[in-house]
Amino acid sequence: MRVFVKICGLSTPRAVDEAIRAGADAIGFVFAESPRRVTPKQAARLCRTVSPAIIRVAVMRHPTRDEWQRVVDEFAPDWLQTEAGDFAGLDLPESISRLPVFRDTPELDMTALNREERLLFEAPLSGQGLQADWQRAATLVAAMGTGRQLVLAGGLTPENVGAAIATVRPWGVDVSSGVESRRGVKDPERIAAFMTAVREAESDNVKR
């Protein structure tokens, strides 16, 4: 089982280069309130030489129509990641795919979750190093079956991502604060260590 990897909250050319060099499948740029926040034009500049094979993800939370349109016009992402309920008020071009966020809270909307082919299961708060409930995530993965895709986020690090993959068996994983040397600053060594841990976990799963 190959695990899809997204490195999120990139804000410098070096961080983008390190994520791609390490083997990330997707890179995320935060347009919501965050120490990792960039503008759409900055994100576009950071991706100027990025291969089309790398998925560029716009990460938002409750964007207005105008805010989203600016991201479309100035950055043109491959995916939009935002709260599941946000999509109803936004127009997505056919070229942009959805990555709806479902949070590990008592109010988790299972009806909406079951309508999605691909989703991100996240801790109650993003970018804080908080973990989602892995057992709950594993139950969701088992119920979704092989034709649907769950990306696990929330509190993942090089030290625990192998255990997370073994427990949850997600289609993908998403990391931000777990590969930082300090808040908002990506650490090349931790990015590389995260990717190594993911690939080792894949190998362990194949052996089983």
Secondary structure, 3 states (H helix, E strand, C coil): CCCEEEECCCCCHHHHHHHHHHCCCEEEEECCCCCCECCHHHHHHHCCCCCCCCEEEEECCCCCHHHHHHHHHHCCCCEEEEEHHHHHHCCCCCCCEEEEEEECCCCCCHHHHCCCCEEEEECCCCCCCCCCCHHHHHHHHHHHCCCCEEEECCCCCCCCHHHHHHHHCCCEEEECHHHEEECCEECHHHHHHHHHHHHHHHHHHHHC
